[in-house]
């Protein structure tokens, strides 16, 4: 009698190893997408907090702005300075000719994720409180921004209230 493994035994072992390896690779890809979503969510929250901080420091500027805000659009977001001639009549959204993008604040989302929904395209903080305006007004109680992978398996939601509280899920 010969010692060793038969061809059937070798094929069974190889098929089990291939199955385990493919499961591990697929699981790793899902974890990688989740990490990218978490990283992008943290960067967006940091940008919103930076805009809030700039609004609090507005009163010490030579040419004070009416407020600072974050504008989100497909695949990117940035901080802008609301520079209306009369702050009382400012529209508090990005887009007028007087609004200025703050230098070095434009962030392009990682290609592996994008905005699934933009419930508040403009989040503006008006000093000195700062008062919060979502999409140009105070009528919205909550504004949400959802960052997700294209297949929808990984998703992160950022919610900001009209009182300025930021939460994430």
C-alpha angles and dihedrals in degrees: 000000000000122000122225140065127305122234090252092056091049092050092050092051092046093050091050091050092049091050093050093046094051091049090052093049093050092047090050092053092052090050091049092054091049091052091051091051091049092048093050091046091053091049091051093049089049090052092050091049090049091054089050090051092049090053090053091051094047095099092066094055123104091231105027117210123226087239146313126251147171119242118199125195135159108315099349147050137191145178117257134188116231102220107175120163090237114029091204091065098040115132091218094218131102116257111068118113092248095058115102129200109233110242118264096004102106110113123191114204119241111269090241092066140035142174109290091186136359109205093169113030091176124040110180128186115203119197147268099031090017102245114202125226120188114201090348100307146061096237093096113081093192136023120196134196117190120198115193144163115256092253092050096236094118120044138166126189126203117194126191123187126214085252091062099253112146121204134170138206 
